[in-house]
Amino acid sequence: MAGMAARIPEQTPVQVTGALAGQEDLLSPAALAFLARLHRAFEPERQARLAARRQRQARFDAGELPDFRADTRALREADWTVAPLPEALLDRRVEITGPVEPKMVINALNSGANCYMADFEDSTSPTWENLLTGQRALRKAVAGTLDWMAPDGSKHYVLDPSSRTVLIVRPRGWHLDEKHVWVDGRRMSGALFDLGLFAFHNARALQARDRGPYFYLPKLECMEEAALWERVLAFIEGDLGLPQQCMKVTVLIETLPAVFEMDEILHALRGRIAGLNCGRWDYIFSYLKTFRRHRDRVLPERGQVGMTQPFLKAYSELLIRTCHRRGAHAMGGMAAQIPIAGDPIANEEALARVRADKRREAGAGHDGTWVAHPALIPVARAEFDAVMTGPHQQHVLREDVVAGRDRLIEPSKGTITRAGFDNNVEVCVRYLAAWLDGNGCVPIHWLMEDAATAEIARAQLWQWLHHGDLHLDDGTPVDFSLFDRALLALPSRLADRMKLPGASRLNAAIALLDEFTQADTLAPFFTEVAYERLP
């Protein structure tokens, strides 16, 4: 029998419009009542915070520049630290990230990484099936009963009972809704649905084993958004009968406004925060989005915007200094490379880039890093092991770092090549096609692309085209004629396109990218718009 929407008593104003076989075990009346309590307690403030984001972006569009807050200067200058870290989060030198589908969950927890970030956000296309399959997989993983059989029966995946990899869950950001769950006639927050449902089913079991539960919090822009999470987590602990502040979090600093409020974010969550993370790809996207109307801050093509660019170097080093001053971990960013099969020379070149990046992070004082593929774990670990004699580097205070406002927003020097322009078009279309087809983690040109990297490509295309006076390095004008030619040429460039993830959605993806790029205003997130086209 096909899936049925959960049966809810008529007097309960919760409506579940999604239908997946067996979903009643996750969406029980008690679970739905818990989610409804979360919604009613925090939806008004969520909406207020989202309105504040829109108002701040309007000021940026009008020419204002982000800066450190005058009203919190005393807090930044005061001496204080966050609460001591739990033992399970002391050593995080290598973390693997990926979507919440069962095979990935098993492979990540069996990988030997210190932590696994199970991602409901940028690497998961939030179809109803994906979300509930992910929740079910994590519930079984926490219980130690998760297994997965390849569709052709060729391989059976099971959890290694001796695994010590620590589970950390990333819910969706504050800006995203969950359209399949309505409370009092309004959609529920995707963030509260993801984190709330996971906590309802798993928090007690994890707390009993001193494993949190632990979470990554994405896309925060200010201390008030962090304070909202603090109230949410305290509410969940009280509602579920958990010890206060047992739920620990790491915050991704992946928006440009947030880099000016790192002390404030740490302070708002000081009883439960374990660290901050350099979410580099989303951070670059946020720079583009924040300065979408600023001609003097247009970035060169993505391949030239590396972590040695002044604004990115300043961001990562200020994060280290801030975290270590406050007793928190400073986590490094993602290595998106994946093994290149059949080409040992190209594969070694890719691994060399990973080594150099992780050597830079470890040498700068980061306490750990991210990888997207299990094969990169030993590569990253070797670079951190060479520097770290203990579980972390909080003793590296980086008091030498001076990162003022102008340095943090300094534009990058570089060019736009024809290959770079065409690559942005291709990455956008191929990722959007896969995402619309339910796949949020897509290998393209031996990089594991997710929503953040696709957003960089999309935002750059919009910005380049709407400023109207840019040229490729060969002198060709960057205009909509160039864009149209790139779109028209793309299907023929993808010779094996019918074998690509989301091949059946390529035409829809081309139309969607054209819609995004032609729009007068850069859409804040493609996931908000494209979500309406998901089942």
Disulfide bonds with the S-S distance in Angstrom:
none
